[in-house]
Amino acid sequence: MKIAVATEQGKTISDHFGRSPYFAIFEIENGNIIHQSIRQNTFTGHFRGHHEDHQHGEHHHGTGDPHSHDSAAEGLSDCNVVISHGMGRRAWEDLRARGIEMIVTDETEVEKAVQMYLAGTLRDNVEKLH
């Protein structure tokens, strides 16, 4: 099992899934972390030239469908769980539909969130989706 956590620098959880420059990747075996690595975010829309004008609700993009989360799903396809501090509802729904468990948490520390997930105590705050 692999757990990805959106992060700015590997220690704290990023405020937004798509804008996170990195993902801390934890490999889990028998309920324990056996390996940890950092994966650069080159696959979410925000890092591939797509962005949303929140004031006007418009989507602008370089190439491809700005509403598609295919590249994010592909970039994290080897992960079973993704943890972030916040994300858009559509991204959350699209990745969950592909079998990736998406969790929005109040926890701020990357490794603590993973340990809480493994212990079954990490709450998914879906009300924080935007």
C-alpha positions as CSV (number, residue, x, y, z in Angstrom):
1,M,0.0,0.0,0.0
2,K,1.2,3.6,-0.7
3,I,0.0,6.8,0.9
4,A,0.7,10.2,-0.8
5,V,0.6,13.4,1.2
6,A,0.6,16.8,-0.5
7,T,3.5,18.8,0.9
8,E,5.5,22.0,0.4
9,Q,8.8,20.5,1.7
10,G,8.2,17.1,3.2
11,K,7.3,18.0,6.7
12,T,4.0,19.9,6.7
13,I,0.8,19.2,4.6
14,S,0.1,21.6,1.8
15,D,-3.1,23.7,1.9
16,H,-4.1,22.6,-1.6
17,F,-3.7,19.3,-3.3
18,G,-3.3,20.7,-6.8
19,R,-0.9,23.5,-5.9
20,S,1.4,21.3,-3.8
21,P,4.9,21.2,-5.3
22,Y,5.6,17.7,-3.9
23,F,4.0,14.6,-2.6
24,A,5.5,12.6,0.3
25,I,5.1,8.9,-0.7
26,F,4.9,6.4,2.1
27,E,5.1,2.6,1.4
28,I,3.2,0.7,4.0
29,E,3.6,-3.0,4.8
30,N,1.9,-4.8,7.7
31,G,0.7,-1.4,9.1
32,N,4.3,0.0,9.2
33,I,6.1,2.6,7.1
34,I,8.9,0.7,5.2
35,H,10.0,3.4,2.8
36,Q,9.4,7.2,2.3
37,S,10.2,9.3,-0.8
38,I,9.4,12.6,-2.3
39,R,7.7,12.9,-5.7
40,Q,7.7,16.2,-7.5
41,N,4.3,17.4,-8.7
42,T,4.5,17.6,-12.5
43,F,1.0,16.2,-13.1
44,T,-1.8,18.3,-11.5
45,G,-3.5,20.9,-13.6
46,H,-2.0,23.8,-11.6
47,F,1.5,22.5,-12.5
48,R,0.7,21.9,-16.1
49,G,-0.5,25.4,-17.0
50,H,-4.2,25.1,-15.9
51,H,-5.7,27.4,-13.3
52,E,-9.0,28.8,-12.2
53,D,-10.0,32.4,-12.0
54,H,-11.9,32.1,-8.6
55,Q,-13.3,35.6,-8.8
56,H,-15.1,34.9,-12.1
57,G,-15.4,31.1,-11.9
58,E,-13.6,30.7,-15.2
59,H,-11.0,28.0,-16.1
60,H,-8.0,28.8,-18.2
61,H,-5.6,26.3,-19.5
62,G,-2.6,25.6,-21.6
63,T,-3.6,22.3,-23.3
64,G,-6.2,19.7,-22.7
65,D,-9.4,19.7,-20.7
66,P,-9.1,22.1,-17.6
67,H,-11.7,20.1,-15.8
68,S,-9.9,16.7,-16.3
69,H,-8.0,15.2,-13.4
70,D,-6.6,12.4,-15.5
71,S,-3.0,13.5,-15.2
72,A,-3.3,13.8,-11.4
73,A,-4.9,10.3,-11.3
74,E,-2.1,9.0,-13.5
75,G,0.7,10.7,-11.4
76,L,-0.7,9.1,-8.2
77,S,-2.0,5.9,-9.8
78,D,0.3,3.7,-7.7
79,C,-1.1,5.3,-4.5
80,N,-4.1,4.0,-2.5
81,V,-4.6,7.1,-0.4
82,V,-3.9,10.8,-0.9
83,I,-4.0,13.2,2.1
84,S,-4.2,17.0,1.7
85,H,-5.3,20.0,3.7
86,G,-7.7,21.1,1.0
87,M,-8.8,20.5,-2.6
88,G,-11.6,21.1,-5.0
89,R,-14.6,18.9,-4.8
90,R,-14.3,17.8,-8.4
91,A,-10.7,16.6,-8.0
92,W,-11.7,14.8,-4.8
93,E,-14.6,13.1,-6.5
94,D,-12.7,12.2,-9.7
95,L,-9.8,10.6,-7.9
96,R,-12.1,8.7,-5.5
97,A,-14.0,7.4,-8.6
98,R,-10.7,5.9,-9.8
99,G,-10.3,4.0,-6.5
100,I,-7.9,6.4,-4.7
101,E,-9.1,7.3,-1.2
102,M,-8.9,11.1,-0.9
103,I,-8.7,12.6,2.6
104,V,-8.9,16.3,3.6
105,T,-7.5,16.7,7.1
106,D,-6.8,19.4,9.7
107,E,-3.6,17.7,10.7
108,T,-0.5,19.7,9.7
109,E,2.3,17.2,10.0
110,V,2.9,14.8,7.1
111,E,4.2,11.8,9.1
112,K,1.7,12.3,12.0
113,A,-1.2,12.3,9.4
114,V,0.1,9.0,8.0
115,Q,0.4,7.4,11.5
116,M,-3.2,8.6,12.3
117,Y,-4.5,7.1,9.0
118,L,-2.8,3.8,9.9
119,A,-4.4,3.9,13.4
120,G,-7.8,4.7,11.9
121,T,-8.0,8.1,13.6
122,L,-7.5,10.5,10.7
123,R,-10.8,12.3,10.0
124,D,-11.8,13.2,6.4
125,N,-13.2,16.7,6.6
126,V,-15.2,16.7,3.3
127,E,-16.8,20.0,4.5
128,K,-13.5,21.7,3.7
129,L,-13.8,20.9,0.0
130,H,-14.3,23.9,-2.3
